[in-house]
């Protein structure tokens, strides 16, 4: 075919209109850019770091979420300063247990998904919507969970409509459960939950809630070898955050150190 000057008309570029995707993952998948994990027959024999105990509890102003710093690989301590609690967005937080590397990547993708939704819709996803989306992401890991590469998060946030803190637990197949007062997961979860059951009360202020979160992790570490306790000598303390009407806030190590020292001194 001839062009307007008598030469060959160039082939038009195969341009596609840019369509906003429902999610960031959908956008990557539509362009063949979404990475895929392949679960081989020997995936269950891999020596991978496992994140252990995390917890969350409600108090009068919102939610406290905390996690120990230890990751294990079999019967070996793989890392002593792993961070297990992250902001999901300005008004929510997520904590990880299970296969540490995969859990961290899942949280990073979750953060990106929430940011993508906010930019596309010009509004934040509701707290229930965030919890449901995280459940779908956990369910997407089911094939690898059968190979032993399990990721089980906790999620919490401040409900701006209801003006109350809320928290959610998950199971390995992506089941989402809203917890009324407190939630735990990980190897030391049963011990931490038993401690919270005995000590939690609905009128906790922030100071009391922070004390309770740290003390529950210390109690779990006393019974569970995979849960890292407080190490005053090396300056290793739990990660502790709050989510309130003012948003996500990480408690400084200096304050956590003061709480931890007092908790250890008062432990029988």
N, C-alpha and C positions, 0 to 999 in steps of 0.2 A: 504494500500500500504506500502511495506517495504522500509526502508531506507537502505543506503549502509552498515550499521552495523547490519542489521537484525531487527531493531526496527521499530516502526511506524514512517513514514515520517511526520514531522510537516506540518500543513496546511500553505501554503505560505501567507504572510501578504498581504492584499489588498492594495498595494501601487499604487498610481496614479501619473503619471508624472506631475510635476509642470509646468503649462502653464501660461505664462504671460497674465493677463487679460487686456481687453481694458481700464478698469478704476478700481479704488480702490473699488468702489461700486459693480462692477461686480464680482470682486474677492471675496468680502464678501458674495454676494448673491449666488455664486456658491457653497459656503461651508455652506450655511444656517446660516450665522452669521450676516446678515444685519437686524438691528432692524426695526420694522414696527410700525408706529403710527396707532392706531385704533380710528376712529372717531365715537363715539357713538352718539345717538340721542340727548343727552343733552350737547354735547361739546360746543355748542354756548353759554351756560349759565355760563361757567367757568369764574371766575374772574382772568384774567391773565394780566401781565404787558405789556403795549404797548409802543414801542419805537416810537418817533414822528419825528421831522424834521431833514432831512439831505439834503445836496446840494453839487454840484460840478460845477466848472467853469474852462474854459480854460484860460491860459495866455501865454505869449510869450515863456516860457521855458517848459511848460507842463500843468499840471492840479492841482488845489487845490480842496480838498474835506474836508467838515466840517460837524459836527453834534452837536446838543445840547446834554445836559446830562440828561434830564428828561424822566422818564417813568411813565405812568399813568395807573390806573386801574379804569375804569369808571370815576367818577369825583374826584378821590383821587390821589394824587401824590404818586406813589408806590416807586420810587427810584429817587435820585437827582444826582447820579454820574454814570449813565450808559454810557458805552463806545459803540459808534455806528459806529465807523470807524475803519477798520482793514486792514492790508496788505493781499492781496490775494497771491501775490508772490513778488519777488524783484522789479518788474516793474509795478505793478497794485495794486489797492485798491478797497475795497468794503464797502459800508455803508448800514445800515439796518434800516427799518421801519416796523411797524406791530407788531405781537406777538413776544415779545423780546426773550423769551427763545428759541423758535423754530428758530428764525432768527439767533441767535448766533450759534446754532448747525448746521444750514445749512452752515454758513460761515466756521465753522471748517471743515466740510466735504469738502467744496469747496477747501479750502487750501490744504487738504490732497490729493484731486484728482489731483490738479496741480502738487504737489510734486511727486505723483506716476507716472504721465505721463512723467515728466522730467527724472525720474530714469529709466523708461522702454525704452523711446525713445532716451534718451541722448540728448534731445533738449527741449527748452521751447515751449509750445503751443503758437500759434499766438494770438495776442490780440483779433481778431475776434473770434478765436476758444474758448478762455476763456469766452468771452461774450455769445457765443452760448451755451456753456456748463452750464453756470449759468442759462440761460433761461430754459434749460431742467430741472434743479433742481427745479426751481420755479414752473414749470408746474407739476412736480411730487407731489407738495403739494396741487394740485387743490382740491382734495376731502376734505381736512381739511379747505381749504379756504372757501368752501361752508358752513362749520360749524362755520365760523367766525374767524378761526385761520389763519389770513392772513400774509404772508411775502412778502414784496416788497422791493428789494434792489436797490441801485445805484452802477454802476461799472465804473471805470475809469482806464486808464493806459497810459503808454508812448509807442507809436508805434516805435520800434527801426528801422524798415524798412523805414517808412515814416518820422521819426524824428519829430514827432508831438504828442501832447497829445490828447487823444480821450476819450469820455465819453458816457455812455449808460444808458438809463432808461428802466424800465420794468413795465408791468401791472400784475394783479393778476393771469392771465392765462398763464404767461410765455412769453408774447409778448416782443420782444427785439427791442429797438428803439435807433439808434445812434443820439445823440443830437449834434448840431453844436457848440454851445457856452457855454451853461449852462444847468443844470437840477436840479430839486428839487423833493422831495417826502415826504410824511408824512402829518400830520394834518396842520402844518404851511407851507406846500409847496407852496400853491397859493400865500400867502403873500410874502414869500421869492422870489418866481419867479417874481412877479411884481416888487420887489425892484431891482433884478438883471437886469430885462429888461430895467429899467430906467438908471442904473448906469454902466452896463458892456460895455467895449470897447475892441477892438482887440489888442491894444498896451499895455495892462496891464503888468507891471513888477511884480516880486514876491511880493514886499512890498505892492503895490496897490491891488493885488489880495487877499492877506491875509486880508487886511483891509476890502475889499468888502465882503468877505465871512463872517467875524465876524459881520459886520454891517447888512448884510441880515438876519442873525439869530436873532440879536437883534430886527430888525424890525418885524420879524415873531412873536417873543415872546410878543411884544406889542399888537398884535392883536389876538393871539391864546393862550388860557390858557394852552394847553397841551404842549406847547413849552417852555423849560426852558431858561431863559435869563442868563445874566452874573450876578454872585453873588460875588462881590468883597470882602464882609465881610467874607464869608465862603470859599473863594478861589475856586469857581466852575466856570470853563471856558469851552467853547466849545472845542471839540477835532478837531484839524486842522492838515491836512497832505498835503504834496506835492508829486507828482510823476513826475520825470523829467528823463533826460538822465542819471543822477547819481543814479536813483532808488527811492524807497519809503523812505520818511523821515517824521517823526512826529515832529511838531513844539513844542518846549518846552513850558511848562505852563508859564514860566517867560515872554516869548515874547508874548504869547497870552494875558497875563494879561496886558501888556503895550498897546497892540492894543485895548483891550476891554475898558480900562480906557479912552483912547483917543476917542474912538467911543462914549462912554456914555457922555463924556464931550461936544462933538460936536453935539449930537442929539438935535433937537429943543425941 
